[in-house]
Amino acid sequence: MAVITEQSSDKSGSLARGVAVFSSWTMLSRILGLVRDMLWFYSFPRDVMGAFLFAFRIPNTFRGLVAEGAANAAYVPVFSEYFATKSREQTARLIGAVTTVTVGILTLMTVAGIIFAPVLTVFVRGLQHVSEGPGPSEENLALTIALTRSVFPYLFLIGVATLGTGLLTALKSFGPPAFAPVLFNIAIIAACLTLRHTLPIPSLVIGVLIGGAAQLLLQVGALAMRGIRFRFSRAIAHPGVKTMGLLMLPAVFGQAIGEINLLVDAFFADSLGPEKVQSLYGANRLLQLPLGVFGVAISTVALSTMSTHAARGEMRELLETLRRALRMACFMAFPASVGLIVLRVPVIRLLFQHGAYFDETATAETARALVFYLMGMASFAAVKTAVSAFYAIKETRVPVTCASISMLANVAMNFMLVRPLQLGGLALATTLSFTLNLLLLMIMLRRRLGPLGMQQLVRAVSRIGVSTAIMGVCAWIVLRTMLSVTSSSRISGQIVQVGVPLVVGLGVYLACCRLFRIQEIEEFLSGFLKRYPSKAAMSQ
């Protein structure tokens, strides 16, 4: 059983403050992630890199299935309720039971993944007839299977770490969960730098496994500082475990739908050729840089706050948190997507087009897929927040239903769009399916919780949209000017082509937000500068 020396008091800060803390660490993680990707793309041929990325996608799918699905849907709401309403002894017994069940499930999944890795070759060869692509060679498929088996233990490490993340999130401790991916990226970068010449391909696997272990140790240490330790327990038939299971099963299925979409995309991309996996991955990574900073941060902090409101029966406060989270998602998604659309080629050239492996063709392929991804950035962020609202009230069936429809739409559109648009078709199918998912979720939230205040949200989003349009035009004009006076073949010119339009665009956007009195800018900045938002922001 777990031992708890003190019960955490429920001293929740503002949504903006929580997002600011989470975003700060996540921004560092995403930057290091880009450094990691740059090093990978520079050091390895595209077909080898494609084999590794495809192999890593397999355990990552199950990580998202068990770890993220369980944490969001089951861990946080139930642990939040126990921390708020139960004794230390009752909470300790629950943690011990959950630890035993989690470790058992993850062990079985890891062993099964290692045994059945060769099955993936059947799907890749089958999709070649749909995409009419050359597909991977037999040697590349053999490498992919070997890499899949080698990295699968990462699922176990990150799965147990996510149990710690769920506990820390329930305690409203957002720093360690947000900092964990930083350690993961540092481990991979260090392994690649030190081993890529002596153990080139094994260095990829070693970095992933060390990074997963580092994330687990961080969560264990952070919990120990709060008086919580993991221990196994025979009393797995705990009522809280049953509650988590009832919440988790449909949520895991719903999470699996999103992960299956990513996995299907990877299979389609591999059927077009292993190097296409790298291009699609690069586009998705650039999408995830801003989306991971604010999208995950907003949904994580909002889930914790909404779960507390739901446990106390404070539905009006829950709805207000939901509205503010959706507005903040649009406030950040709109300028990020438009800015990246304008600067997509200079950004990809600056980050990835170095050395002999990533050339102009790879840049063009990645940029094309990125445009289609960026069209759905606001939908991606808003879906996370809307799903968090359902998780907070322990309603997991509706997100599963909506996500199921979205998954079927995504798979159908992949089949229809992969031939005419290649990688762009895969990205566009993802964008359209997430937009459909968002519309369904909002309709069901309206039926479940009542009026959502959409008129106020539309007015706020309209002002954000106008500010973003002005920013995009200014950034495009500045970019055209920079392209005419600087050289893209030199690193200094590439930095200028990205940096100057970025700074100008950001300044124009912030100025427009102030001019149009968009309150999210005040709330978000106050989250960085103060412990709580200003009274003016809180009163709006």
VEXDREN-2710 file (C-alpha; in Angstrom, 1 decimal):
% VEXDREN-2710
k/r/px/py/pz
1/MET/0.0/0.0/0.0
2/ALA/1.0/3.6/-0.4
3/VAL/2.0/5.6/2.7
4/ILE/0.8/9.2/2.9
5/THR/2.2/11.4/5.6
6/GLU/0.0/14.4/4.9
7/GLN/-3.0/15.2/2.9
8/SER/-2.7/17.8/0.2
9/SER/-4.8/20.9/0.8
10/ASP/-6.9/22.0/-2.1
11/LYS/-5.3/25.4/-2.9
12/SER/-6.0/25.7/-6.6
13/GLY/-4.6/28.7/-8.4
14/SER/-6.2/30.2/-11.4
15/LEU/-6.6/28.5/-14.8
16/ALA/-4.2/31.0/-16.3
17/ARG/-1.6/30.5/-13.6
18/GLY/-1.7/26.7/-14.0
19/VAL/-1.5/27.0/-17.8
20/ALA/1.5/29.3/-17.4
21/VAL/3.4/26.9/-15.2
22/PHE/2.6/23.9/-17.3
23/SER/3.3/25.8/-20.5
24/SER/6.7/27.0/-19.3
25/TRP/8.1/23.5/-18.8
26/THR/6.3/22.1/-21.8
27/MET/7.8/24.8/-24.0
28/LEU/11.3/23.8/-22.9
29/SER/10.4/20.2/-23.6
30/ARG/9.1/21.0/-27.1
31/ILE/12.3/23.0/-27.8
32/LEU/14.4/20.1/-26.7
33/GLY/12.2/17.8/-28.8
34/LEU/13.0/19.9/-31.8
35/VAL/16.7/19.7/-31.0
36/ARG/16.3/15.9/-30.7
37/ASP/14.5/15.7/-34.1
38/MET/17.1/17.9/-35.8
39/LEU/19.9/15.7/-34.5
40/TRP/18.0/12.6/-35.6
41/PHE/17.3/14.0/-39.1
42/TYR/21.0/15.1/-39.4
43/SER/22.5/11.8/-38.3
44/PHE/20.4/9.1/-39.9
45/PRO/19.3/8.3/-43.5
46/ARG/15.6/8.9/-44.1
47/ASP/14.7/5.3/-44.6
48/VAL/16.4/4.3/-41.3
49/MET/14.8/7.2/-39.5
50/GLY/11.4/6.2/-41.0
51/ALA/11.8/2.7/-39.7
52/PHE/12.6/3.9/-36.2
53/LEU/9.7/6.4/-36.2
54/PHE/7.3/3.8/-37.4
55/ALA/8.5/1.3/-34.8
56/PHE/8.3/3.9/-32.0
57/ARG/4.7/4.7/-33.1
58/ILE/3.6/1.2/-32.1
59/PRO/4.4/1.4/-28.3
60/ASN/3.5/5.1/-28.4
61/THR/0.0/4.0/-29.5
62/PHE/-0.4/1.8/-26.5
63/ARG/1.1/4.4/-24.2
64/GLY/-1.6/6.8/-25.3
65/LEU/-4.2/4.1/-25.0
66/VAL/-3.4/3.0/-21.4
67/ALA/-1.3/5.8/-19.9
68/GLU/-2.9/9.0/-21.2
69/GLY/-6.4/7.6/-21.4
70/ALA/-6.3/6.2/-17.9
71/ALA/-4.8/9.3/-16.4
72/ASN/-7.3/11.7/-17.9
73/ALA/-10.4/9.6/-17.5
74/ALA/-9.9/7.7/-14.3
75/TYR/-6.9/8.7/-12.3
76/VAL/-7.4/12.4/-11.9
77/PRO/-11.2/12.5/-11.2
78/VAL/-11.1/9.6/-8.7
79/PHE/-7.9/10.7/-7.0
80/SER/-9.2/14.2/-6.8
81/GLU/-12.3/13.0/-5.1
82/TYR/-10.3/10.9/-2.6
83/PHE/-7.9/13.7/-1.8
84/ALA/-10.8/16.1/-1.3
85/THR/-13.2/13.9/0.7
86/LYS/-11.5/10.8/2.1
87/SER/-9.0/10.1/4.8
88/ARG/-5.3/9.5/4.3
89/GLU/-5.6/5.8/5.1
90/GLN/-8.4/5.3/2.6
91/THR/-6.4/7.2/-0.1
92/ALA/-3.3/5.1/0.6
93/ARG/-5.2/1.8/0.2
94/LEU/-6.6/3.0/-3.2
95/ILE/-3.1/4.0/-4.4
96/GLY/-1.7/0.6/-3.5
97/ALA/-4.4/-1.3/-5.3
98/VAL/-4.2/0.9/-8.4
99/THR/-0.4/0.5/-8.5
100/THR/-0.7/-3.3/-8.5
101/VAL/-3.3/-3.4/-11.2
102/THR/-1.5/-0.9/-13.4
103/VAL/1.9/-2.7/-13.2
104/GLY/0.2/-6.0/-14.1
105/ILE/-1.6/-4.7/-17.1
106/LEU/1.5/-2.9/-18.5
107/THR/3.6/-6.0/-18.1
108/LEU/1.2/-8.1/-20.1
109/MET/1.0/-5.5/-22.8
110/THR/4.7/-5.1/-23.1
111/VAL/5.3/-8.8/-23.4
112/ALA/2.5/-9.2/-26.0
113/GLY/3.9/-6.3/-28.1
114/ILE/7.4/-7.9/-28.2
115/ILE/5.9/-11.2/-29.3
116/PHE/3.5/-10.0/-32.0
117/ALA/5.6/-7.2/-33.5
118/PRO/6.0/-9.1/-36.9
119/VAL/2.3/-8.8/-37.6
120/LEU/2.7/-5.2/-38.7
121/THR/4.3/-6.3/-42.0
122/VAL/0.9/-7.7/-43.1
123/PHE/-0.8/-4.4/-42.8
124/VAL/1.9/-2.4/-44.5
125/ARG/1.9/-4.6/-47.5
126/GLY/-1.8/-4.6/-47.8
127/LEU/-2.0/-0.8/-47.8
128/GLN/0.5/-0.6/-50.6
129/HIS/-2.4/-1.6/-53.0
130/VAL/-4.5/1.3/-51.7
131/SER/-1.8/4.1/-51.8
132/GLU/0.0/2.7/-54.8
133/GLY/3.2/3.5/-53.1
134/PRO/6.5/1.6/-53.3
135/GLY/6.5/0.7/-49.6
136/PRO/9.5/-0.4/-47.5
137/SER/12.0/-3.0/-48.6
138/GLU/12.2/-6.4/-46.9
139/GLU/15.4/-5.2/-45.1
140/ASN/13.6/-2.1/-43.9
141/LEU/10.7/-4.1/-42.6
142/ALA/13.0/-6.4/-40.8
143/LEU/14.7/-3.4/-39.2
144/THR/11.3/-2.0/-38.2
145/ILE/10.3/-5.2/-36.4
146/ALA/13.6/-5.4/-34.5
147/LEU/13.3/-1.7/-33.5
148/THR/9.7/-2.2/-32.4
149/ARG/10.7/-5.1/-30.1
150/SER/13.6/-3.1/-28.7
151/VAL/11.6/0.0/-27.8
152/PHE/8.4/-1.7/-26.5
153/PRO/9.6/-1.7/-22.8
154/TYR/9.2/2.1/-23.0
155/LEU/5.5/1.4/-22.7
156/PHE/5.9/-0.1/-19.2
157/LEU/8.1/2.7/-18.0
158/ILE/5.9/5.6/-19.2
159/GLY/2.8/3.8/-18.1
160/VAL/3.8/3.5/-14.5
161/ALA/5.1/7.1/-14.7
162/THR/1.7/8.3/-15.8
163/LEU/0.2/6.8/-12.6
164/GLY/2.4/9.3/-10.8
165/THR/1.4/12.0/-13.1
166/GLY/-2.3/11.3/-12.4
167/LEU/-1.6/11.6/-8.6
168/LEU/0.4/14.8/-9.0
169/THR/-2.3/16.4/-11.2
170/ALA/-5.0/15.5/-8.7
171/LEU/-2.8/17.2/-6.1
172/LYS/-2.6/20.2/-8.5
173/SER/1.2/19.8/-8.8
174/PHE/1.7/20.5/-12.4
175/GLY/5.5/21.2/-12.5
176/PRO/6.9/17.6/-12.3
177/PRO/4.5/16.1/-14.9
178/ALA/5.3/19.0/-17.3
179/PHE/9.1/18.7/-16.6
180/ALA/9.2/14.9/-17.2
181/PRO/9.3/15.1/-21.0
182/VAL/12.3/17.5/-20.6
183/LEU/14.3/14.6/-19.1
184/PHE/13.1/12.3/-21.8
185/ASN/14.5/14.5/-24.5
186/ILE/17.7/15.2/-22.7
187/ALA/18.3/11.4/-22.4
188/ILE/17.7/10.9/-26.1
189/ILE/19.9/13.8/-27.1
190/ALA/22.8/12.6/-24.9
191/ALA/22.5/9.0/-26.2
192/CYS/22.6/10.2/-29.8
193/LEU/25.5/12.5/-29.3
194/THR/27.6/9.9/-27.4
195/LEU/26.7/6.7/-29.3
196/ARG/25.6/7.6/-32.8
197/HIS/29.1/6.9/-34.2
198/THR/29.8/3.6/-32.3
199/LEU/26.2/2.3/-31.9
200/PRO/24.2/4.3/-34.4
201/ILE/20.8/2.5/-34.5
202/PRO/21.0/1.1/-30.9
203/SER/21.6/4.7/-29.7
204/LEU/18.0/5.5/-30.7
205/VAL/16.6/2.7/-28.6
206/ILE/18.9/3.3/-25.6
207/GLY/17.9/7.0/-25.5
208/VAL/14.2/6.2/-25.5
209/LEU/14.6/3.6/-22.7
210/ILE/16.8/5.8/-20.5
211/GLY/14.4/8.7/-21.1
212/GLY/11.4/6.6/-20.0
213/ALA/13.2/5.5/-16.8
214/ALA/14.1/9.1/-16.0
215/GLN/10.4/10.2/-16.3
216/LEU/9.4/7.4/-14.0
217/LEU/12.0/8.3/-11.4
218/LEU/11.0/12.0/-11.5
219/GLN/7.4/11.2/-10.7
220/VAL/8.4/8.8/-7.9
221/GLY/10.6/11.4/-6.4
222/ALA/8.0/14.2/-6.6
223/LEU/5.4/12.0/-4.9
224/ALA/7.9/10.9/-2.2
225/MET/8.3/14.6/-1.3
226/ARG/4.6/14.8/-0.8
227/GLY/4.5/11.7/1.4
228/ILE/3.3/9.2/-1.2
229/ARG/5.1/6.0/-2.0
230/PHE/4.2/3.2/-4.4
231/ARG/3.8/-0.3/-2.9
232/PHE/2.1/-3.4/-4.1
233/SER/-1.1/-4.6/-2.5
234/ARG/-3.1/-7.8/-2.7
235/ALA/-6.3/-6.0/-2.0
236/ILE/-6.9/-5.1/-5.7
237/ALA/-10.7/-5.4/-5.3
238/HIS/-10.9/-1.9/-4.0
239/PRO/-14.1/0.1/-4.7
240/GLY/-12.0/2.9/-6.1
241/VAL/-10.3/0.5/-8.5
242/LYS/-13.7/-0.7/-9.7
243/THR/-14.8/3.0/-10.2
244/MET/-11.6/3.7/-12.2
245/GLY/-12.2/0.6/-14.3
246/LEU/-15.7/1.6/-15.2
247/LEU/-14.4/5.0/-16.1
248/MET/-11.3/3.7/-17.8
249/LEU/-12.7/1.1/-20.1
250/PRO/-14.8/3.4/-22.3
251/ALA/-12.2/6.1/-22.0
252/VAL/-9.4/3.8/-23.1
253/PHE/-11.5/2.8/-26.0
254/GLY/-12.1/6.5/-26.8
255/GLN/-8.4/7.2/-26.4
256/ALA/-7.6/4.2/-28.6
257/ILE/-9.6/5.8/-31.4
258/GLY/-7.3/8.8/-31.5
259/GLU/-4.2/6.7/-31.2
260/ILE/-5.5/4.3/-33.9
261/ASN/-5.9/7.3/-36.2
262/LEU/-2.2/8.1/-35.7
263/LEU/-1.2/4.5/-36.2
264/VAL/-3.3/4.2/-39.4
265/ASP/-1.6/7.3/-40.7
266/ALA/1.8/5.8/-40.0
267/PHE/0.8/2.6/-41.8
268/PHE/-0.4/4.6/-44.8
269/ALA/2.8/6.8/-44.8
270/ASP/5.0/3.7/-44.6
271/SER/3.1/2.2/-47.6
272/LEU/4.1/5.3/-49.6
273/GLY/7.8/4.7/-48.6
274/PRO/9.7/4.7/-45.2
275/GLU/11.1/8.2/-45.9
276/LYS/7.5/9.5/-46.1
277/VAL/7.1/8.5/-42.4
278/GLN/9.8/10.9/-41.5
279/SER/8.1/13.8/-43.5
280/LEU/4.7/13.2/-41.9
281/TYR/6.4/12.9/-38.5
282/GLY/8.2/16.2/-39.0
283/ALA/5.0/18.0/-40.0
284/ASN/3.2/16.6/-36.9
285/ARG/6.1/17.6/-34.6
286/LEU/5.9/21.2/-35.8
287/LEU/2.1/21.1/-35.2
288/GLN/2.7/19.6/-31.7
289/LEU/5.2/22.3/-30.7
290/PRO/2.6/25.0/-30.1
291/LEU/-0.2/22.6/-29.6
292/GLY/1.6/20.7/-26.9
293/VAL/2.6/23.9/-25.1
294/PHE/-0.9/25.3/-24.8
295/GLY/-3.4/22.6/-25.8
296/VAL/-2.2/20.0/-23.4
297/ALA/-1.5/22.6/-20.7
298/ILE/-5.0/24.1/-20.9
299/SER/-6.8/20.7/-20.9
300/THR/-4.7/19.3/-18.0
301/VAL/-5.2/22.3/-15.8
302/ALA/-8.9/22.6/-16.7
303/LEU/-9.4/18.9/-16.0
304/SER/-8.1/19.3/-12.5
305/THR/-10.1/22.4/-11.8
306/MET/-13.3/21.0/-13.4
307/SER/-12.9/17.7/-11.5
308/THR/-12.8/19.6/-8.2
309/HIS/-15.9/21.6/-9.1
310/ALA/-17.7/18.5/-10.2
311/ALA/-16.9/16.7/-7.0
312/ARG/-18.3/19.6/-5.0
313/GLY/-21.4/19.9/-7.2
314/GLU/-20.3/23.4/-8.4
315/MET/-21.6/23.1/-12.0
316/ARG/-21.8/26.8/-12.7
317/GLU/-18.1/27.2/-11.8
318/LEU/-17.3/24.1/-14.0
319/LEU/-19.0/25.7/-17.0
320/GLU/-17.2/29.0/-16.5
321/THR/-13.9/27.1/-16.4
322/LEU/-14.8/25.3/-19.6
323/ARG/-15.7/28.6/-21.4
324/ARG/-12.5/30.2/-20.3
325/ALA/-10.4/27.2/-21.4
326/LEU/-12.0/27.2/-24.8
327/ARG/-11.4/30.9/-25.3
328/MET/-7.8/30.5/-24.2
329/ALA/-7.4/27.7/-26.6
330/CYS/-8.5/29.8/-29.5
331/PHE/-6.5/32.8/-28.3
332/MET/-3.3/30.7/-28.7
333/ALA/-4.2/28.3/-31.6
334/PHE/-5.2/31.0/-34.1
335/PRO/-1.9/33.0/-34.2
336/ALA/0.2/29.8/-33.9
337/SER/-1.5/28.1/-36.9
338/VAL/-1.5/31.2/-39.2
339/GLY/2.1/32.1/-38.2
340/LEU/3.3/28.6/-39.0
341/ILE/1.4/28.5/-42.3
342/VAL/3.1/31.7/-43.4
343/LEU/6.6/30.6/-42.2
344/ARG/6.3/26.9/-42.9
345/VAL/9.1/26.5/-45.6
346/PRO/11.6/28.8/-43.8
347/VAL/11.0/27.1/-40.5
348/ILE/11.4/23.6/-41.9
349/ARG/14.5/24.6/-43.8
350/LEU/16.0/26.2/-40.7
351/LEU/15.2/23.3/-38.4
352/PHE/15.7/20.2/-40.5
353/GLN/17.4/20.8/-43.9
354/HIS/21.0/20.2/-42.9
355/GLY/23.4/17.5/-43.8
356/ALA/23.0/15.1/-46.6
357/TYR/19.8/13.3/-45.6
358/PHE/17.0/15.9/-45.4
359/ASP/16.9/17.8/-48.7
360/GLU/14.6/20.2/-50.6
361/THR/12.2/17.4/-51.5
362/ALA/11.8/16.4/-47.9
363/THR/11.2/20.1/-47.0
364/ALA/8.5/20.4/-49.6
365/GLU/6.8/17.2/-48.5
366/THR/6.8/18.2/-44.9
367/ALA/5.6/21.7/-45.6
368/ARG/2.6/20.4/-47.6
369/ALA/1.5/18.0/-44.9
370/LEU/2.0/20.8/-42.3
371/VAL/-0.5/23.1/-44.0
372/PHE/-3.2/20.6/-43.8
373/TYR/-2.4/19.8/-40.1
374/LEU/-2.4/23.5/-39.2
375/MET/-5.9/24.0/-40.5
376/GLY/-7.2/22.0/-37.6
377/MET/-5.0/23.3/-34.7
378/ALA/-7.9/25.0/-33.0
379/SER/-10.0/21.9/-33.3
380/PHE/-7.2/19.8/-31.8
381/ALA/-6.8/22.0/-28.8
382/ALA/-10.6/22.5/-28.2
383/VAL/-11.3/18.7/-28.4
384/LYS/-8.9/18.1/-25.6
385/THR/-10.7/20.7/-23.4
386/ALA/-14.2/19.5/-24.3
387/VAL/-13.2/15.9/-23.5
388/SER/-11.8/17.0/-20.2
389/ALA/-15.2/18.4/-19.3
390/PHE/-16.8/15.0/-19.8
391/TYR/-14.0/13.3/-17.8
392/ALA/-14.5/15.8/-14.9
393/ILE/-18.1/14.7/-14.5
394/LYS/-17.1/11.1/-15.0
395/GLU/-19.0/10.8/-18.2
396/THR/-16.8/8.8/-20.6
397/ARG/-19.3/7.2/-23.0
398/VAL/-20.1/10.4/-24.9
399/PRO/-16.4/11.1/-25.9
400/VAL/-16.1/7.5/-26.9
401/THR/-19.1/7.7/-29.2
402/CYS/-17.9/11.0/-30.7
403/ALA/-14.4/9.7/-31.2
404/SER/-15.6/6.5/-32.8
405/ILE/-17.5/8.4/-35.4
406/SER/-14.4/10.6/-35.9
407/MET/-12.1/7.6/-36.3
408/LEU/-14.4/6.0/-38.9
409/ALA/-14.4/9.3/-40.8
410/ASN/-10.6/9.6/-40.6
411/VAL/-10.0/6.1/-41.9
412/ALA/-12.5/6.6/-44.7
413/MET/-11.0/9.9/-45.7
414/ASN/-7.5/8.4/-45.6
415/PHE/-8.6/5.8/-48.2
416/MET/-10.1/8.6/-50.4
417/LEU/-7.4/11.2/-50.1
418/VAL/-4.1/9.3/-49.9
419/ARG/-3.8/8.8/-53.7
420/PRO/-4.6/12.3/-54.9
421/LEU/-2.9/14.2/-52.0
422/GLN/-0.4/11.7/-50.7
423/LEU/0.9/12.9/-47.3
424/GLY/-1.3/16.0/-47.5
425/GLY/-4.3/13.7/-47.7
426/LEU/-3.4/11.9/-44.5
427/ALA/-3.0/15.3/-42.7
428/LEU/-6.2/16.7/-44.1
429/ALA/-8.2/13.6/-43.1
430/THR/-6.9/14.1/-39.5
431/THR/-8.0/17.7/-39.5
432/LEU/-11.4/17.1/-40.8
433/SER/-12.1/14.2/-38.4
434/PHE/-11.0/16.2/-35.4
435/THR/-13.3/19.1/-36.5
436/LEU/-16.2/16.7/-36.7
437/ASN/-15.3/15.3/-33.3
438/LEU/-15.4/18.8/-31.8
439/LEU/-18.8/19.6/-33.3
440/LEU/-20.2/16.4/-31.9
441/LEU/-18.7/17.0/-28.5
442/MET/-20.0/20.6/-28.2
443/ILE/-23.5/19.4/-29.2
444/MET/-23.5/16.7/-26.5
445/LEU/-22.0/19.1/-23.9
446/ARG/-24.9/21.5/-24.6
447/ARG/-27.4/18.7/-23.9
448/ARG/-25.6/17.4/-20.8
449/LEU/-24.7/20.7/-19.1
450/GLY/-27.1/23.2/-20.6
451/PRO/-26.3/26.5/-22.3
452/LEU/-22.5/26.9/-22.8
453/GLY/-22.4/30.7/-23.4
454/MET/-21.6/30.2/-27.1
455/GLN/-22.6/33.8/-28.1
456/GLN/-20.0/35.2/-25.8
457/LEU/-17.5/32.7/-27.1
458/VAL/-18.2/33.5/-30.7
459/ARG/-17.8/37.2/-30.0
460/ALA/-14.4/36.6/-28.3
461/VAL/-13.2/34.3/-31.1
462/SER/-14.2/36.8/-33.7
463/ARG/-12.0/39.4/-32.2
464/ILE/-9.2/36.9/-31.9
465/GLY/-9.7/36.0/-35.6
466/VAL/-9.5/39.6/-36.8
467/SER/-6.3/40.1/-34.7
468/THR/-4.8/36.9/-36.2
469/ALA/-5.7/37.9/-39.8
470/ILE/-3.9/41.3/-39.4
471/MET/-0.9/39.5/-37.9
472/GLY/-0.8/37.0/-40.8
473/VAL/-0.8/39.7/-43.4
474/CYS/2.0/41.6/-41.7
475/ALA/4.1/38.5/-41.2
476/TRP/3.7/37.6/-44.9
477/ILE/4.8/41.0/-46.1
478/VAL/7.8/41.0/-43.8
479/LEU/8.7/37.5/-45.0
480/ARG/8.6/38.5/-48.6
481/THR/10.9/41.4/-47.8
482/MET/13.4/39.2/-45.9
483/LEU/13.4/36.6/-48.8
484/SER/14.4/39.4/-51.2
485/VAL/17.3/40.7/-49.1
486/THR/18.7/37.6/-47.5
487/SER/20.0/34.2/-48.8
488/SER/18.3/30.9/-47.9
489/SER/21.5/29.0/-48.4
490/ARG/23.2/30.5/-45.3
491/ILE/22.2/29.8/-41.8
492/SER/22.2/33.5/-40.9
493/GLY/19.8/34.3/-43.7
494/GLN/17.5/31.4/-42.6
495/ILE/17.4/32.8/-39.0
496/VAL/16.5/36.3/-40.3
497/GLN/13.8/34.9/-42.6
498/VAL/12.2/33.2/-39.6
499/GLY/13.0/35.5/-36.7
500/VAL/12.1/38.9/-38.1
501/PRO/8.5/38.0/-39.4
502/LEU/8.0/36.0/-36.2
503/VAL/8.8/38.9/-33.9
504/VAL/6.8/41.4/-36.0
505/GLY/3.8/39.1/-36.2
506/LEU/3.8/38.5/-32.5
507/GLY/4.1/42.2/-31.7
508/VAL/1.2/43.0/-34.1
509/TYR/-1.0/40.2/-32.6
510/LEU/-0.4/41.4/-29.0
511/ALA/-1.1/45.0/-30.0
512/CYS/-4.3/44.0/-31.8
513/CYS/-5.4/42.0/-28.7
514/ARG/-4.9/45.0/-26.6
515/LEU/-6.7/47.2/-29.1
516/PHE/-9.7/44.9/-29.3
517/ARG/-9.7/44.3/-25.5
518/ILE/-9.3/40.6/-25.6
519/GLN/-9.3/39.6/-22.0
520/GLU/-7.3/36.4/-22.4
521/ILE/-4.1/38.3/-23.0
522/GLU/-4.4/40.0/-19.6
523/GLU/-5.2/36.7/-17.9
524/PHE/-2.4/34.7/-19.5
525/LEU/0.2/37.4/-18.9
526/SER/-0.9/37.7/-15.3
527/GLY/-0.4/33.9/-14.9
528/PHE/3.3/34.4/-15.7
529/LEU/3.8/37.7/-13.7
530/LYS/1.6/37.0/-10.6
531/ARG/0.4/34.1/-8.6
532/TYR/-3.2/35.0/-9.4
533/PRO/-4.8/37.0/-12.3
534/SER/-5.7/40.6/-11.7
535/LYS/-9.0/41.5/-10.1
536/ALA/-10.1/43.0/-13.4
537/ALA/-9.5/39.8/-15.2
538/MET/-11.2/37.6/-12.6
539/SER/-14.3/39.8/-12.6
540/GLN/-14.9/39.5/-16.3
END
